[in-house]
Amino acid sequence: MERTFPDSNYFPFVTDEKELAAVASRIRETMATYIADCHLKSLVLGISGGIDSALCAVLLQPVCQKADIPLIGRSITIETNKQVEIDRSIAVGESFCSDFQHIDLTEIFYANKRMLVDFDETMLSKLRQGNMKARMRMMALYDLAQLHGGIVISTDNYTEFLTGFWTLHGDVGDYAPIMNLWKTEVFALSTALLSECNEEQRAALQSCIDATPVDGLGISSCDCEQLGVENYFEADKLFASYFNGDKSLESHKLIQRYLRSEYKRKNPMQIQRGALFK
């Protein structure tokens, strides 16, 4: 299978404040054009209490205001979300979204997981249950998008993309404003945008910048535990070294995740027409 390798445009990481301001402007301008071209009536954003969804909220709020459409935010929690995550998500949603609610789907999750194939409580791994939670959240967001004539915003970043750190048909969306930003750049851009926020917004965004990244699905205590690194800055540096030719890193847990998750980046796999009709 052909591997996904970043080209030279992905290096070095952008952390200069002026360059980041230009990046924010381009994201907003491109999104505004897309809204107009597609005649969208809303944007729907899942807000987790993490830095990625918080950054998307900051970037999209003025775009939606200018287009005179709602930025619909939902904090959708299920069983394993800690109260501190919920509090952050509510603060972000109330600060940046024109339509926001916190929804707890725990009871529905307990009922729904019994429909899993070969249901056996002793066989329900944290990963299986985490995948179901992610897909339940996405069902709710896509239903909102249908109801309000909009689309769902993806909050994935490039580091997560390379590591396969998302649930297929769960952590997805129709428009991905920060997909091609490394996690290092997500932190840098979020910090740069603090200056345009009011006091309430700044506090909400800063809390997400300071938080330990976690998926909220109960699979592990934090993202980096699953990636085998101390923090995302280390992850991005390892990727930079690997893609610049350091093959000694191939045995590292992070790089192994990259190598094993290629099928996700190629989803759905297709048999090309030329191979079918030779």
C-alpha positions as CSV (number, residue, x, y, z in Angstrom):
1,M,0.0,0.0,0.0
2,E,1.3,3.4,-0.9
3,R,2.2,5.5,2.1
4,T,1.1,9.0,2.9
5,F,4.1,11.2,3.2
6,P,3.9,15.0,3.9
7,D,5.6,17.1,1.3
8,S,8.0,20.0,1.9
9,N,5.2,22.4,2.6
10,Y,4.6,20.7,5.9
11,F,8.0,21.7,7.3
12,P,9.1,23.6,9.3
13,F,6.3,24.1,11.8
14,V,4.9,27.6,11.6
15,T,4.9,29.4,15.0
16,D,5.6,33.0,14.0
17,E,2.7,35.2,15.2
18,K,2.4,37.2,11.9
19,E,2.4,34.0,9.8
20,L,-0.2,32.5,12.1
21,A,-2.4,35.6,11.8
22,A,-2.3,35.1,8.0
23,V,-3.2,31.4,8.4
24,A,-6.2,32.3,10.5
25,S,-7.3,34.9,7.9
26,R,-7.0,32.3,5.0
27,I,-9.0,29.7,7.0
28,R,-11.8,32.2,7.6
29,E,-11.8,33.5,4.0
30,T,-11.9,30.0,2.5
31,M,-14.7,29.0,4.9
32,A,-16.7,32.1,4.1
33,T,-16.5,31.4,0.4
34,Y,-17.5,27.8,1.0
35,I,-20.5,28.8,3.0
36,A,-21.6,31.2,0.2
37,D,-21.0,28.8,-2.6
38,C,-22.8,25.9,-1.0
39,H,-25.6,28.1,0.4
40,L,-25.1,26.7,3.9
41,K,-27.5,27.8,6.6
42,S,-25.5,26.6,9.6
43,L,-22.2,25.1,10.8
44,V,-22.4,22.3,13.4
45,L,-19.4,21.8,15.8
46,G,-18.8,19.1,18.4
47,I,-17.1,20.7,21.4
48,S,-15.0,18.4,23.5
49,G,-13.2,20.7,25.9
50,G,-10.0,20.1,24.0
51,I,-7.8,22.5,22.1
52,D,-8.8,21.4,18.5
53,S,-12.6,22.0,18.8
54,A,-11.9,25.2,20.8
55,L,-9.7,26.5,18.0
56,C,-12.3,25.7,15.4
57,A,-14.9,27.6,17.5
58,V,-12.6,30.7,17.6
59,L,-11.9,30.6,13.9
60,L,-15.5,30.1,12.8
61,Q,-17.4,32.4,15.1
62,P,-16.7,35.6,13.1
63,V,-17.2,33.8,9.8
64,C,-20.7,32.7,10.9
65,Q,-21.5,36.1,12.3
66,K,-20.6,37.7,9.0
67,A,-22.6,35.2,7.0
68,D,-25.5,35.6,9.4
69,I,-25.8,31.9,10.1
70,P,-25.6,30.1,13.4
71,L,-22.6,28.3,14.8
72,I,-24.3,25.4,16.5
73,G,-22.2,23.8,19.2
74,R,-22.9,20.7,21.1
75,S,-20.9,19.2,24.0
76,I,-21.9,15.5,23.8
77,T,-20.6,13.5,26.8
78,I,-21.0,9.8,27.4
79,E,-20.0,8.1,30.7
80,T,-16.2,8.5,30.6
81,N,-16.0,12.3,30.2
82,K,-14.6,13.9,33.3
83,Q,-16.3,16.9,34.8
84,V,-13.3,19.1,34.1
85,E,-13.6,18.3,30.4
86,I,-17.4,19.0,30.5
87,D,-16.8,22.3,32.2
88,R,-14.3,23.4,29.5
89,S,-16.6,22.4,26.7
90,I,-19.4,24.3,28.2
91,A,-17.2,27.4,28.6
92,V,-16.1,27.2,25.0
93,G,-19.6,26.6,23.7
94,E,-21.2,29.4,25.6
95,S,-18.4,31.8,24.7
96,F,-18.3,31.2,20.9
97,C,-21.4,29.5,19.7
98,S,-24.7,31.2,18.9
99,D,-26.6,28.0,19.7
100,F,-25.1,25.7,22.3
101,Q,-26.2,22.8,24.5
102,H,-24.5,20.2,26.6
103,I,-26.0,16.7,26.1
104,D,-25.3,13.6,28.1
105,L,-25.9,10.4,26.1
106,T,-24.8,8.0,28.8
107,E,-28.1,6.2,29.3
108,I,-28.6,5.9,25.5
109,F,-25.1,4.4,25.3
110,Y,-25.9,1.8,27.9
111,A,-28.9,0.7,25.9
112,N,-27.3,0.9,22.5
113,K,-24.2,-1.1,23.2
114,R,-26.4,-4.2,23.6
115,M,-27.0,-4.1,19.9
116,L,-23.3,-4.8,19.2
117,V,-22.6,-8.0,17.3
118,D,-21.6,-10.8,19.6
119,F,-22.6,-8.7,22.6
120,D,-20.9,-9.9,25.8
121,E,-20.1,-7.4,28.5
122,T,-16.8,-9.2,29.3
123,M,-15.7,-8.8,25.6
124,L,-16.5,-5.1,25.3
125,S,-13.0,-3.6,25.2
126,K,-12.4,0.1,26.0
127,L,-11.6,0.5,22.3
128,R,-14.9,-1.0,21.1
129,Q,-16.9,1.1,23.5
130,G,-14.9,4.2,22.6
131,N,-15.6,3.7,18.9
132,M,-19.3,3.4,19.6
133,K,-19.3,6.6,21.7
134,A,-17.6,8.5,18.9
135,R,-20.1,7.2,16.3
136,M,-23.0,8.1,18.6
137,R,-21.7,11.7,18.9
138,M,-21.4,12.0,15.1
139,M,-25.0,10.7,14.6
140,A,-26.2,13.5,16.8
141,L,-24.1,16.2,15.0
142,Y,-25.1,15.0,11.5
143,D,-28.8,15.0,12.5
144,L,-28.4,18.6,13.6
145,A,-26.7,19.5,10.3
146,Q,-29.6,18.0,8.4
147,L,-32.2,19.8,10.6
148,H,-30.5,23.2,10.2
149,G,-29.4,23.0,6.6
150,G,-25.7,22.9,7.5
151,I,-22.6,20.8,7.6
152,V,-20.5,19.2,10.4
153,I,-17.1,20.6,11.1
154,S,-14.2,18.2,11.5
155,T,-11.8,19.1,14.3
156,D,-8.9,16.7,13.4
157,N,-5.4,18.0,12.9
158,Y,-2.5,16.7,10.8
159,T,-0.7,14.9,13.7
160,E,-3.9,13.0,14.5
161,F,-4.3,12.2,10.8
162,L,-0.9,10.6,10.6
163,T,-1.4,8.5,13.7
164,G,-4.8,7.3,12.8
165,F,-6.0,8.9,16.0
166,W,-9.6,9.1,15.2
167,T,-12.6,6.8,14.8
168,L,-13.7,5.9,11.2
169,H,-17.3,7.1,10.7
170,G,-17.1,8.7,14.1
171,D,-14.6,11.5,14.4
172,V,-15.3,12.9,10.9
173,G,-16.9,15.9,9.3
174,D,-17.7,17.7,6.0
175,Y,-15.2,20.5,6.3
176,A,-11.8,20.3,8.1
177,P,-10.4,23.8,8.7
178,I,-7.4,22.7,10.7
179,M,-6.7,19.3,9.2
180,N,-3.4,20.4,7.7
181,L,-2.0,22.0,10.8
182,W,0.4,20.0,13.0
183,K,-0.6,19.9,16.7
184,T,2.3,22.2,17.4
185,E,0.7,24.7,15.1
186,V,-2.7,24.2,16.7
187,F,-1.3,25.2,20.0
188,A,0.6,28.2,18.5
189,L,-2.4,29.4,16.5
190,S,-4.7,29.1,19.6
191,T,-2.3,31.1,21.7
192,A,-2.0,33.8,18.9
193,L,-5.8,34.2,18.8
194,L,-6.1,34.9,22.5
195,S,-5.5,38.5,21.7
196,E,-8.7,38.9,19.7
197,C,-10.9,37.3,22.4
198,N,-12.9,39.1,25.1
199,E,-12.2,38.1,28.8
200,E,-14.7,35.3,28.9
201,Q,-13.6,33.8,25.6
202,R,-9.9,34.2,26.5
203,A,-10.4,32.2,29.8
204,A,-12.3,29.5,27.9
205,L,-9.7,29.2,25.2
206,Q,-6.7,29.3,27.7
207,S,-8.2,26.5,29.7
208,C,-8.1,24.3,26.6
209,I,-4.6,25.3,25.8
210,D,-3.5,24.3,29.3
211,A,-5.4,21.1,29.4
212,T,-4.0,17.6,29.0
213,P,-5.2,16.3,25.6
214,V,-7.6,13.4,26.0
215,D,-10.2,11.8,23.7
216,G,-12.8,11.5,26.5
217,L,-13.6,7.9,25.4
218,G,-12.1,6.2,28.4
219,I,-9.5,4.3,26.3
220,S,-6.6,5.9,28.2
221,S,-5.8,8.7,30.6
222,C,-4.4,10.9,27.9
223,D,-3.6,11.0,24.1
224,C,0.1,10.8,24.6
225,E,-0.1,7.6,26.5
226,Q,-1.5,6.0,23.4
227,L,1.1,7.6,21.2
228,G,4.1,6.8,23.3
229,V,5.3,10.4,23.7
230,E,5.5,12.9,26.6
231,N,3.5,15.5,24.6
232,Y,2.4,16.5,21.1
233,F,5.5,18.7,20.6
234,E,7.6,15.5,20.9
235,A,5.3,13.7,18.5
236,D,5.7,16.4,15.9
237,K,9.5,16.4,16.2
238,L,9.6,12.6,15.9
239,F,7.5,12.8,12.7
240,A,9.8,15.5,11.3
241,S,12.8,13.4,12.0
242,Y,11.3,10.3,10.5
243,F,10.0,12.0,7.3
244,N,13.4,13.6,6.9
245,G,15.0,10.2,6.7
246,D,15.7,8.8,10.2
247,K,14.5,5.3,9.7
248,S,15.8,4.3,13.2
249,L,12.5,5.6,14.5
250,E,10.5,3.0,12.7
251,S,10.2,0.9,15.8
252,H,8.9,3.8,17.9
253,K,5.2,3.4,19.0
254,L,4.2,6.7,17.3
255,I,5.7,5.6,13.9
256,Q,4.2,2.2,14.2
257,R,0.8,3.8,14.7
258,Y,1.4,5.7,11.5
259,L,2.5,2.6,9.6
260,R,-0.5,0.5,10.8
261,S,-3.1,3.2,10.2
262,E,-2.6,3.8,6.5
263,Y,-5.9,2.1,5.7
264,K,-7.7,4.8,7.6
265,R,-6.1,7.5,5.5
266,K,-7.1,5.6,2.3
267,N,-10.7,4.9,3.4
268,P,-12.6,3.6,1.7
269,M,-10.2,1.5,-0.3
270,Q,-11.2,1.1,-3.9
271,I,-10.3,-1.2,-6.8
272,Q,-9.5,1.2,-9.5
273,R,-11.4,0.8,-12.8
274,G,-8.2,0.1,-14.7
275,A,-7.6,-2.9,-12.5
276,L,-11.1,-4.2,-13.0
277,F,-11.1,-3.9,-16.8
278,K,-7.7,-4.8,-18.0
